Amino acid sequence: MFTLSNARFAFLDIETTGLSPWFGDRICQIAVILTEGKRIKSTVDLLLNPEHEISPAAAHINGLDESRLAKSAAL
């Protein structure tokens, strides 16, 4: 029988350099958390070099800065 307390979930979070892809904003972080019930089974957190300047508002919200992203792999 299915119970929500033992269900498996994957939570996905994507951070970007801003909210305007038509002005060049890009993905700069992808994170996934796999859970089973109340337990975290595994996590993945990837920083990506967007090769684009991060907007001040996005940097404030996601806590990322250009120097950290520049050291990451480019897409």
Secondary structure, DSSP 8 states (H G I E B T S, - for coil): ---GGG-EEEEEEEEES-S-GGGT--EEEEEEEEEETTEEEEEEEEEEE-SS---HHHHHHH---HHHHHTSEE-
